[in-house]
Amino acid sequence: MQTGHVTTPFGRRSMTLALVKGQLDVGASKSTRRVEKWKVFRDISEARERFGLQDRALAVLDALLSFHPDGELDPEQALVVFPSNAQLSVRAHGITGTTLRRQLSALVDAGLVQRRDSPNGKRYAHRNRDGEIEQAYGFDLAPLAARATEIAAISQEVAAERMRFKRAKEALTICRRDVRKLISAALEENASGDWDAIEAAYVAILARLPRNPRRVEVEAALDEMSLLREEVVNRLEILLNAENMAGNESQGGCHIQNSNTESINEFEPSSGKEQGEKSRPELQLAGSAIPARRIEPMKAFPLTMVLRACPQIIDYGPGGKIDHWRDLRAAAIVVRSMLGVSPSAYEDACDAMGPENAAVAMACILERANIINSAGGYLRDLTRRARDGEFSLGPMLMALLRAGGSTEKLAG
């Protein structure tokens, strides 16, 4: 092999330390395994962006390989090919001389071929009397044989990355379709809730995607869109459950019962005194023929928005994080006990607002615990106003968002 020494290019072409290193690495290579030249070419084509190559460079490499007579590259044999520029141009689909020289330089800089220039810069070979090549000047393909394993590994990595990128884009397409159609269905059927805010969050997520996103950007958008889809589904589930309970109440006459499936008693028992404190209008009407005044259910807000407005409650979630509504409800139980709010007061809030909104109210109270004298009394006041249809969590959350420096509109 003609790779045991370092050669410099002819003419004005400069020599770099990277070229020296490449020649030394090939010369020090101990690989003796023959490799299929077209398999190496396919691997390079797969990973061409990693090597900084254009399509034209692949056409030139294909032409160079076609001048090697064997189907395999044998590290034990001379691998120098010496076609003229005219011959290379024909086999590279007629590219111009300027483009040919530029792409040859790109292949050399990428470390895929090496120059073996003659004293006058021409490409030719010396043969013995038997016609065998003794010395050749041109382009050495030995780096392809020496780096075949490395090139194959890069090719597999690029293929895997491309597959992950494709699947992330597919998942994002499905997720955004789900959110878009769920929002449209809610708007068409006049479902209660601030769906304009949810739609604004949807548009904001897509607006952050650049025209040609990378995989990490697509996956980040997918994470946000998945959270938004979860919020939409949770909100619709709450509305549907409320409709089902309303239907059951109409079938059962005026019998009123606690519809909170996650009673506070499951987490912490209340004392007899606290149970005796209950004098809710709903309970006084049980057995009476006078129906209670129906109040529209409080609208829910996206969990991501709640956590931005009330970040302190995250520390009280399971494992110090809150990923779902059930985590927020569990954190609210801890905060309720810490702030001295009685179980009966919190259970009343759950009945009046719903478990999720009651947990949000506790998160808001935690954020302003330093200026609230009695957390329990404050929560009871909010509960009373919620029963009368005079309280909404929206202004409280927006005030906290503004106080925290957030300027986003119901977030995305």
C-alpha positions in Angstrom: 0.0 0.0 0.0 1.1 3.6 -0.7 -0.1 4.9 2.7 3.0 4.5 4.8 4.1 8.1 4.3 2.7 11.6 4.0 2.4 13.4 0.7 1.6 17.0 -0.1 -0.6 18.3 -2.9 0.8 19.7 -6.1 0.7 23.4 -7.0 -1.1 26.1 -5.0 -3.2 23.7 -3.0 -2.3 24.1 0.6 -1.5 21.3 3.1 -3.3 21.2 6.5 -2.7 19.4 9.7 -6.0 17.7 9.2 -4.8 16.2 6.0 -1.6 15.1 7.7 -3.6 13.4 10.4 -5.8 11.7 7.9 -2.9 10.2 6.0 -1.2 9.1 9.2 -4.4 7.4 10.5 -4.9 5.5 7.3 -1.2 4.5 7.3 -1.5 3.2 10.9 -4.8 1.3 10.2 -4.4 -2.4 11.0 -7.6 -3.4 9.1 -7.1 -6.1 6.5 -10.8 -6.8 5.9 -12.0 -6.4 2.4 -15.1 -4.2 2.1 -17.7 -3.9 -0.6 -17.1 -0.6 -2.3 -20.8 0.1 -3.2 -21.9 -0.7 0.4 -19.5 1.9 1.6 -20.8 4.3 -1.0 -24.4 3.7 0.2 -23.4 4.4 3.8 -21.7 7.6 2.8 -24.8 8.6 0.8 -26.9 8.0 3.9 -24.7 10.1 6.1 -23.5 12.7 3.6 -24.6 15.7 5.7 -22.4 14.5 8.6 -19.5 14.6 6.2 -20.5 18.0 4.8 -21.0 16.7 1.3 -23.4 17.8 -1.5 -25.2 15.6 -4.0 -22.6 16.5 -6.6 -19.8 15.2 -4.3 -21.6 11.8 -4.2 -21.7 11.8 -8.0 -17.9 12.4 -8.1 -17.2 9.7 -5.5 -19.4 7.3 -7.5 -17.3 8.1 -10.6 -14.0 7.5 -8.7 -15.2 4.1 -7.4 -16.2 3.1 -10.9 -12.6 3.4 -12.0 -11.5 0.8 -9.4 -11.8 -2.5 -11.3 -12.8 -4.8 -8.3 -16.1 -4.9 -6.5 -14.3 -4.8 -3.1 -11.7 -2.5 -1.6 -8.7 -4.6 -0.3 -6.5 -2.7 2.2 -3.6 -5.0 1.2 -3.7 -3.8 -2.4 -3.0 -0.4 -4.1 -6.3 1.6 -4.2 -5.2 4.6 -6.3 -7.3 5.5 -9.3 -6.0 8.0 -11.8 -8.7 9.2 -14.2 -8.4 12.5 -16.0 -10.8 15.3 -15.2 -12.5 14.8 -18.6 -13.1 11.1 -17.8 -14.4 11.9 -14.3 -16.7 14.6 -15.7 -18.3 12.1 -18.2 -18.9 9.5 -15.5 -20.1 12.1 -13.0 -23.0 13.0 -15.4 -21.2 15.8 -17.2 -20.6 18.2 -14.4 -18.4 21.2 -15.2 -14.7 21.3 -14.5 -15.0 24.0 -11.7 -17.7 22.0 -9.9 -15.6 18.8 -10.3 -12.6 20.3 -8.7 -14.6 21.8 -5.9 -16.3 18.5 -5.1 -13.0 16.6 -5.3 -11.6 19.0 -2.7 -14.7 18.4 -0.5 -14.1 14.6 -0.6 -10.5 15.1 0.4 -11.4 17.5 3.2 -14.0 15.0 4.5 -11.2 12.4 4.7 -12.8 10.0 2.3 -10.1 10.0 -0.4 -6.5 11.2 -0.4 -4.5 12.9 -3.1 -1.4 11.2 -4.5 0.0 13.9 -6.7 2.7 13.3 -9.2 5.7 15.7 -9.6 3.8 17.6 -12.4 0.3 17.2 -10.9 -0.8 14.8 -13.7 -2.6 11.6 -12.9 -1.0 8.5 -14.3 0.6 5.1 -13.4 3.9 3.3 -14.0 3.6 -0.3 -15.0 6.1 -3.1 -15.2 6.8 -5.4 -18.1 3.9 -7.6 -17.1 1.5 -4.7 -17.1 1.0 -4.5 -13.4 0.9 -1.1 -11.7 4.0 -0.3 -9.7 3.4 3.4 -8.9 0.2 5.4 -9.4 -0.6 9.1 -9.0 -4.2 10.2 -8.5 -6.8 9.6 -5.8 -6.2 7.0 -3.1 -9.4 5.2 -2.0 -7.7 3.6 1.0 -9.5 5.8 3.6 -12.8 4.2 2.5 -11.5 0.8 3.4 -9.8 2.0 6.6 -12.9 3.9 7.8 -15.6 1.4 6.6 -16.7 0.4 10.1 -16.8 4.0 11.3 -18.8 5.1 8.2 -21.3 2.2 8.7 -21.8 3.3 12.3 -22.4 6.9 11.4 -24.8 5.8 8.7 -26.9 3.7 11.1 -26.9 6.6 13.6 -28.2 9.0 10.9 -30.8 6.5 9.8 -32.0 6.0 13.4 -32.1 9.8 14.0 -34.1 10.2 10.8 -36.6 7.6 11.9 -37.0 9.3 15.3 -37.5 12.6 13.6 -40.1 11.1 11.3 -42.0 9.5 14.2 -41.9 12.7 16.2 -43.4 14.6 13.3 -46.1 12.0 12.8 -47.0 12.1 16.6 -47.1 15.9 16.5 -49.4 15.8 13.4 -51.8 13.4 15.2 -51.7 15.4 18.4 -52.4 18.7 16.8 -55.2 17.2 14.8 -56.8 15.8 18.0 -56.5 19.2 19.8 -57.9 21.1 16.8 -60.9 18.8 16.3 -61.7 18.6 20.0 -61.7 22.4 20.3 -63.9 22.7 17.2 -66.3 20.2 18.6 -66.5 22.1 21.9 -67.1 25.4 20.1 -69.7 23.9 17.7 -71.7 22.4 20.6 -71.4 25.5 22.8 -69.6 23.7 25.6 -68.9 25.9 28.6 -65.4 27.0 29.0 -62.9 29.5 27.7 -62.1 27.7 24.5 -60.7 30.8 22.9 -57.9 30.7 25.4 -57.2 27.1 24.7 -57.2 27.8 20.9 -54.7 30.7 21.6 -52.5 28.2 23.4 -52.7 25.8 20.5 -51.7 28.6 18.0 -48.9 29.7 20.3 -47.3 26.3 20.4 -47.3 26.0 16.6 -46.0 29.6 16.2 -42.9 28.7 18.1 -42.0 26.0 15.5 -39.5 27.3 12.9 -40.1 26.7 9.2 -37.5 23.8 9.1 -37.5 22.5 12.7 -35.0 20.1 14.2 -36.0 16.9 16.0 -35.6 18.5 19.4 -37.8 21.4 18.5 -40.5 19.0 17.1 -40.3 16.9 20.3 -40.6 20.0 22.5 -43.7 21.1 20.6 -45.1 17.6 20.9 -44.6 17.6 24.7 -46.5 20.9 24.9 -49.2 19.8 22.5 -49.7 16.6 24.5 -50.2 18.5 27.7 -52.7 20.7 26.0 -54.5 17.7 24.6 -54.7 16.3 28.1 -56.1 19.5 29.4 -58.8 19.6 26.7 -59.7 16.0 27.3 -59.9 16.6 31.1 -62.1 19.6 30.6 -64.4 17.8 28.3 -64.6 14.9 30.7 -65.5 17.2 33.6 -68.3 18.7 31.5 -69.6 15.3 30.4 -69.6 14.0 34.0 -71.5 17.1 35.1 -74.1 16.5 32.4 -74.4 12.9 33.5 -74.9 13.8 37.1 -77.5 16.4 36.2 -79.4 13.8 34.3 -79.2 11.4 37.2 -80.5 14.1 39.5 -83.5 14.9 37.2 -84.4 11.2 37.2 -84.2 10.8 41.0 -86.4 13.8 41.8 -85.1 16.2 44.4 -82.8 13.8 46.2 -79.4 15.6 46.5 -76.3 13.8 47.5 -72.5 14.4 47.6 -71.3 13.7 44.1 -67.6 14.2 44.9 -66.1 10.8 44.1 -62.8 11.9 45.7 -64.1 13.0 49.1 -61.6 14.6 51.5 -62.5 11.8 54.0 -60.4 9.4 51.9 -57.3 11.4 52.6 -57.9 12.8 56.2 -60.9 12.1 58.5 -62.7 15.1 59.9 -63.8 15.5 63.6 -67.4 15.2 64.7 -67.4 18.9 65.5 -66.4 19.7 62.0 -69.0 17.4 60.6 -71.6 19.2 62.7 -70.6 22.5 61.3 -72.1 21.6 57.9 -75.3 23.5 57.3 -75.2 23.8 53.5 -78.4 24.8 51.8 -78.2 21.7 49.7 -78.4 19.5 52.8 -81.3 21.5 54.3 -83.3 21.0 51.1 -82.9 17.2 51.1 -86.4 15.8 51.5 -88.0 19.1 50.5 -89.9 19.6 47.3 -88.2 22.9 46.6 -85.4 22.5 44.1 -82.1 24.2 44.7 -81.1 27.1 42.4 -78.9 25.6 39.7 -75.5 27.4 39.3 -73.4 26.9 36.2 -70.3 24.8 36.9 -67.1 26.7 37.3 -64.9 26.5 34.2 -61.6 24.7 34.4 -58.2 26.1 33.4 -55.2 24.4 31.8 -52.9 22.8 34.4 -49.9 24.3 32.8 -51.3 27.8 33.3 -52.2 27.0 37.0 -48.6 25.8 37.7 -47.2 29.0 36.1 -49.4 31.1 38.2 -48.9 29.1 41.4 -45.4 27.5 41.2 -45.0 27.1 45.0 -47.5 24.2 45.1 -45.2 22.1 42.8 -42.9 21.5 45.8 -45.8 19.7 47.6 -46.6 17.3 44.8 -45.7 13.6 44.8 -41.9 13.5 44.4 -41.7 17.2 44.2 -43.5 17.5 40.9 -47.0 17.9 39.4 -47.6 16.2 36.1 -51.4 15.5 36.3 -54.5 16.9 38.0 -54.4 14.0 40.5 -50.9 15.2 41.6 -52.3 18.7 42.1 -55.2 17.4 44.2 -52.8 15.4 46.3 -50.6 18.5 46.8 -53.7 20.6 47.8 -54.4 18.1 50.6 -50.9 18.7 52.0 -51.2 22.4 51.6 -54.6 22.5 53.2 -53.3 20.8 56.3 -50.2 23.0 56.4 -52.2 26.2 56.2 -54.7 25.0 58.9 -57.7 24.7 56.7 -60.2 22.2 58.2 -61.2 19.1 56.2 -64.8 20.3 56.2 -64.0 23.6 54.7 -62.0 22.0 51.9 -64.7 19.4 51.3 -67.3 22.2 51.0 -65.0 23.9 48.4 -64.7 20.6 46.5 -68.5 20.3 46.5 -69.0 23.9 45.3 -66.2 24.3 42.8 -65.3 20.7 41.9 -62.1 18.8 43.1 -59.8 20.3 40.5 -60.9 23.9 41.0 -60.8 23.5 44.8 -57.2 22.4 44.4 -56.5 25.4 42.2 -58.0 27.7 44.9 -55.7 26.1 47.5 -52.7 26.7 45.2 -53.7 30.4 44.9 -54.1 30.8 48.6 -50.6 29.3 49.1 -49.1 31.9 46.8 -50.7 34.7 48.9 -50.4 33.0 52.3 -48.2 35.8 53.5 -51.0 38.4 53.2 -54.0 36.1 54.1 -54.8 36.1 57.8 -57.0 33.0 57.9 -56.7 30.6 55.0 -59.7 28.6 56.2 -61.9 31.6 56.4 -60.7 32.9 53.0 -61.5 29.5 51.5 -65.0 29.4 53.1 -65.7 32.9 51.7 -64.6 31.7 48.2 -66.8 28.7 48.6 -69.9 30.8 49.5 -69.3 33.1 46.5 -68.8 30.1 44.2 -72.2 28.6 45.3 -73.9 31.9 44.6 -72.2 32.0 41.1 -70.2 35.1 42.1 -66.7 33.7 42.0 -64.4 32.7 39.2 -60.8 31.5 39.4 -59.8 33.3 36.2 -59.2 36.8 37.7 -57.2 35.3 40.6 -55.0 33.3 38.3 -54.5 36.2 36.0 -53.5 38.4 38.9 -50.9 35.9 40.0 -49.6 35.6 36.5 -49.1 39.3 36.3 -47.6 39.4 39.7 -45.1 36.7 38.6 -44.1 38.7 35.5 -46.0 36.4 33.0 -47.5 38.2 30.0 -48.7 35.2 28.2 -52.4 34.8 27.6 -53.7 31.6 29.2 -50.6 29.9 28.2 -49.5 27.3 25.9 
